Amino acid sequence: MLIWQKGHKNAINPYNETRLHLSLDKETPNRVNINGVNSPEASV
């Protein structure tokens, strides 16, 4: 793996896995993607 690929992965994972997004009703992109946008769990 190239150095820039490691940095890229280190930046994207927290953004998709831990950072809450207001446009997703304070959910992470990964959770919305797994549960679906209209899932009751996605809006809790």
Biopython code that builds the backbone (N, CA, C, O; Angstrom):
import numpy as np
from Bio.PDB.StructureBuilder import StructureBuilder

atoms = [
    (1, "MET", "N", (0.851, -1.177, 0.000)),
    (1, "MET", "CA", (0.000, 0.000, 0.000)),
    (1, "MET", "C", (0.895, 1.238, 0.000)),
    (1, "MET", "O", (1.861, 1.311, 0.759)),
    (2, "LEU", "N", (0.577, 2.193, -0.839)),
    (2, "LEU", "CA", (1.340, 3.423, -0.921)),
    (2, "LEU", "C", (1.022, 4.321, 0.262)),
    (2, "LEU", "O", (-0.038, 4.205, 0.878)),
    (3, "ILE", "N", (1.946, 5.214, 0.570)),
    (3, "ILE", "CA", (1.771, 6.109, 1.717)),
    (3, "ILE", "C", (0.501, 6.947, 1.588)),
    (3, "ILE", "O", (-0.237, 7.085, 2.564)),
    (4, "TRP", "N", (0.229, 7.510, 0.408)),
    (4, "TRP", "CA", (-0.957, 8.354, 0.245)),
    (4, "TRP", "C", (-2.239, 7.552, 0.420)),
    (4, "TRP", "O", (-3.256, 8.093, 0.853)),
    (5, "GLN", "N", (-2.198, 6.261, 0.086)),
    (5, "GLN", "CA", (-3.391, 5.432, 0.255)),
    (5, "GLN", "C", (-3.697, 5.231, 1.730)),
    (5, "GLN", "O", (-4.863, 5.209, 2.121)),
    (6, "LYS", "N", (-2.659, 5.085, 2.559)),
    (6, "LYS", "CA", (-2.888, 4.944, 3.997)),
    (6, "LYS", "C", (-3.511, 6.210, 4.570)),
    (6, "LYS", "O", (-4.454, 6.141, 5.358)),
    (7, "GLY", "N", (-2.983, 7.366, 4.174)),
    (7, "GLY", "CA", (-3.523, 8.641, 4.646)),
    (7, "GLY", "C", (-4.956, 8.843, 4.203)),
    (7, "GLY", "O", (-5.791, 9.333, 4.963)),
    (8, "HIS", "N", (-5.231, 8.466, 2.983)),
    (8, "HIS", "CA", (-6.583, 8.580, 2.430)),
    (8, "HIS", "C", (-7.545, 7.713, 3.222)),
    (8, "HIS", "O", (-8.637, 8.157, 3.576)),
    (9, "LYS", "N", (-7.148, 6.474, 3.501)),
    (9, "LYS", "CA", (-7.990, 5.549, 4.259)),
    (9, "LYS", "C", (-8.196, 6.058, 5.691)),
    (9, "LYS", "O", (-9.291, 5.951, 6.242)),
    (10, "ASN", "N", (-7.138, 6.610, 6.283)),
    (10, "ASN", "CA", (-7.242, 7.133, 7.645)),
    (10, "ASN", "C", (-8.167, 8.336, 7.727)),
    (10, "ASN", "O", (-8.729, 8.603, 8.789)),
    (11, "ALA", "N", (-8.338, 9.062, 6.641)),
    (11, "ALA", "CA", (-9.228, 10.227, 6.639)),
    (11, "ALA", "C", (-10.674, 9.828, 6.361)),
    (11, "ALA", "O", (-11.595, 10.407, 6.938)),
    (12, "ILE", "N", (-10.882, 8.865, 5.500)),
    (12, "ILE", "CA", (-12.243, 8.497, 5.097)),
    (12, "ILE", "C", (-12.947, 7.641, 6.145)),
    (12, "ILE", "O", (-14.141, 7.825, 6.378)),
    (13, "ASN", "N", (-12.249, 6.729, 6.772)),
    (13, "ASN", "CA", (-12.898, 5.855, 7.750)),
    (13, "ASN", "C", (-13.560, 6.623, 8.890)),
    (13, "ASN", "O", (-14.725, 6.354, 9.183)),
    (14, "PRO", "N", (-12.886, 7.561, 9.548)),
    (14, "PRO", "CA", (-13.581, 8.301, 10.612)),
    (14, "PRO", "C", (-14.769, 9.101, 10.084)),
    (14, "PRO", "O", (-15.789, 9.229, 10.761)),
    (15, "TYR", "N", (-14.634, 9.632, 8.881)),
    (15, "TYR", "CA", (-15.723, 10.416, 8.284)),
    (15, "TYR", "C", (-16.959, 9.540, 8.074)),
    (15, "TYR", "O", (-18.078, 9.995, 8.307)),
    (16, "ASN", "N", (-16.778, 8.317, 7.645)),
    (16, "ASN", "CA", (-17.900, 7.424, 7.352)),
    (16, "ASN", "C", (-18.363, 6.613, 8.559)),
    (16, "ASN", "O", (-19.518, 6.191, 8.604)),
    (17, "GLU", "N", (-17.489, 6.389, 9.532)),
    (17, "GLU", "CA", (-17.810, 5.474, 10.630)),
    (17, "GLU", "C", (-18.098, 6.160, 11.953)),
    (17, "GLU", "O", (-18.843, 5.610, 12.765)),
    (18, "THR", "N", (-17.536, 7.349, 12.206)),
    (18, "THR", "CA", (-17.698, 7.941, 13.535)),
    (18, "THR", "C", (-18.299, 9.337, 13.521)),
    (18, "THR", "O", (-18.945, 9.730, 14.493)),
    (19, "ARG", "N", (-18.107, 10.093, 12.457)),
    (19, "ARG", "CA", (-18.596, 11.478, 12.418)),
    (19, "ARG", "C", (-20.092, 11.505, 12.130)),
    (19, "ARG", "O", (-20.554, 10.941, 11.138)),
    (20, "LEU", "N", (-20.844, 12.167, 13.009)),
    (20, "LEU", "CA", (-22.280, 12.296, 12.820)),
    (20, "LEU", "C", (-22.558, 13.425, 11.837)),
    (20, "LEU", "O", (-21.922, 14.477, 11.902)),
    (21, "HIS", "N", (-23.495, 13.215, 10.935)),
    (21, "HIS", "CA", (-23.824, 14.177, 9.892)),
    (21, "HIS", "C", (-25.226, 14.725, 10.121)),
    (21, "HIS", "O", (-26.179, 13.956, 10.251)),
    (22, "LEU", "N", (-25.358, 16.036, 10.169)),
    (22, "LEU", "CA", (-26.666, 16.649, 10.370)),
    (22, "LEU", "C", (-27.614, 16.329, 9.222)),
    (22, "LEU", "O", (-28.813, 16.152, 9.439)),
    (23, "SER", "N", (-27.088, 16.254, 8.002)),
    (23, "SER", "CA", (-27.952, 15.967, 6.854)),
    (23, "SER", "C", (-28.479, 14.532, 6.878)),
    (23, "SER", "O", (-29.397, 14.196, 6.130)),
    (24, "LEU", "N", (-27.905, 13.691, 7.728)),
    (24, "LEU", "CA", (-28.356, 12.298, 7.870)),
    (24, "LEU", "C", (-29.035, 12.091, 9.224)),
    (24, "LEU", "O", (-29.020, 10.985, 9.766)),
    (25, "ASP", "N", (-29.624, 13.144, 9.765)),
    (25, "ASP", "CA", (-30.292, 13.087, 11.076)),
    (25, "ASP", "C", (-29.358, 12.574, 12.161)),
    (25, "ASP", "O", (-29.725, 11.709, 12.955)),
    (26, "LYS", "N", (-28.158, 13.112, 12.184)),
    (26, "LYS", "CA", (-27.144, 12.802, 13.188)),
    (26, "LYS", "C", (-26.763, 11.319, 13.198)),
    (26, "LYS", "O", (-26.590, 10.719, 14.259)),
    (27, "GLU", "N", (-26.639, 10.753, 12.032)),
    (27, "GLU", "CA", (-26.163, 9.379, 11.863)),
    (27, "GLU", "C", (-24.881, 9.387, 11.056)),
    (27, "GLU", "O", (-24.545, 10.384, 10.418)),
    (28, "THR", "N", (-24.170, 8.281, 11.085)),
    (28, "THR", "CA", (-22.987, 8.146, 10.249)),
    (28, "THR", "C", (-23.401, 7.629, 8.878)),
    (28, "THR", "O", (-24.412, 6.936, 8.764)),
    (29, "PRO", "N", (-22.640, 7.952, 7.838)),
    (29, "PRO", "CA", (-22.961, 7.427, 6.513)),
    (29, "PRO", "C", (-23.018, 5.898, 6.481)),
    (29, "PRO", "O", (-23.872, 5.326, 5.803)),
    (30, "ASN", "N", (-22.122, 5.237, 7.203)),
    (30, "ASN", "CA", (-22.137, 3.770, 7.211)),
    (30, "ASN", "C", (-23.429, 3.217, 7.795)),
    (30, "ASN", "O", (-24.000, 2.272, 7.249)),
    (31, "ARG", "N", (-23.892, 3.791, 8.892)),
    (31, "ARG", "CA", (-25.119, 3.296, 9.517)),
    (31, "ARG", "C", (-26.320, 3.501, 8.603)),
    (31, "ARG", "O", (-27.167, 2.616, 8.483)),
    (32, "VAL", "N", (-26.398, 4.660, 7.960)),
    (32, "VAL", "CA", (-27.509, 4.925, 7.047)),
    (32, "VAL", "C", (-27.441, 3.976, 5.861)),
    (32, "VAL", "O", (-28.469, 3.476, 5.404)),
    (33, "ASN", "N", (-26.255, 3.728, 5.367)),
    (33, "ASN", "CA", (-26.088, 2.830, 4.232)),
    (33, "ASN", "C", (-26.496, 1.403, 4.593)),
    (33, "ASN", "O", (-27.128, 0.723, 3.785)),
    (34, "ILE", "N", (-26.151, 0.948, 5.769)),
    (34, "ILE", "CA", (-26.483, -0.416, 6.204)),
    (34, "ILE", "C", (-27.976, -0.544, 6.499)),
    (34, "ILE", "O", (-28.609, -1.512, 6.079)),
    (35, "ASN", "N", (-28.543, 0.428, 7.220)),
    (35, "ASN", "CA", (-29.941, 0.351, 7.649)),
    (35, "ASN", "C", (-30.922, 0.875, 6.618)),
    (35, "ASN", "O", (-32.103, 0.534, 6.669)),
    (36, "GLY", "N", (-30.475, 1.677, 5.707)),
    (36, "GLY", "CA", (-31.363, 2.302, 4.730)),
    (36, "GLY", "C", (-31.794, 3.675, 5.228)),
    (36, "GLY", "O", (-31.899, 3.899, 6.434)),
    (37, "VAL", "N", (-32.035, 4.565, 4.325)),
    (37, "VAL", "CA", (-32.353, 5.942, 4.666)),
    (37, "VAL", "C", (-33.656, 6.061, 5.435)),
    (37, "VAL", "O", (-33.749, 6.882, 6.348)),
    (38, "ASN", "N", (-34.659, 5.273, 5.101)),
    (38, "ASN", "CA", (-35.955, 5.371, 5.747)),
    (38, "ASN", "C", (-36.155, 4.383, 6.885)),
    (38, "ASN", "O", (-37.272, 4.222, 7.378)),
    (39, "SER", "N", (-35.097, 3.731, 7.299)),
    (39, "SER", "CA", (-35.191, 2.766, 8.384)),
    (39, "SER", "C", (-35.466, 3.487, 9.702)),
    (39, "SER", "O", (-34.921, 4.568, 9.926)),
    (40, "PRO", "N", (-36.296, 2.920, 10.581)),
    (40, "PRO", "CA", (-36.530, 3.542, 11.893)),
    (40, "PRO", "C", (-35.251, 3.702, 12.697)),
    (40, "PRO", "O", (-35.116, 4.662, 13.455)),
    (41, "GLU", "N", (-34.299, 2.766, 12.541)),
    (41, "GLU", "CA", (-33.032, 2.877, 13.272)),
    (41, "GLU", "C", (-32.209, 4.056, 12.788)),
    (41, "GLU", "O", (-31.443, 4.623, 13.566)),
    (42, "ALA", "N", (-32.342, 4.439, 11.539)),
    (42, "ALA", "CA", (-31.570, 5.539, 10.988)),
    (42, "ALA", "C", (-32.023, 6.888, 11.551)),
    (42, "ALA", "O", (-31.252, 7.848, 11.524)),
    (43, "SER", "N", (-33.232, 6.981, 12.050)),
    (43, "SER", "CA", (-33.728, 8.253, 12.568)),
    (43, "SER", "C", (-33.738, 8.329, 14.090)),
    (43, "SER", "O", (-34.189, 9.328, 14.650)),
    (44, "VAL", "N", (-33.248, 7.292, 14.772)),
    (44, "VAL", "CA", (-33.231, 7.277, 16.231)),
    (44, "VAL", "C", (-32.094, 8.118, 16.748)),
    (44, "VAL", "O", (-31.912, 8.232, 17.960)),
]
sb = StructureBuilder()
sb.init_structure("model")
sb.init_model(0)
sb.init_chain("A")
sb.init_seg("    ")
for serial, (resi, resn, name, xyz) in enumerate(atoms, 1):
    if name == "N":
        sb.init_residue(resn, " ", resi, " ")
    sb.init_atom(name, np.array(xyz, "f"), 0.0, 1.0, " ", f" {name:<3s}", serial, name[0])
structure = sb.get_structure()
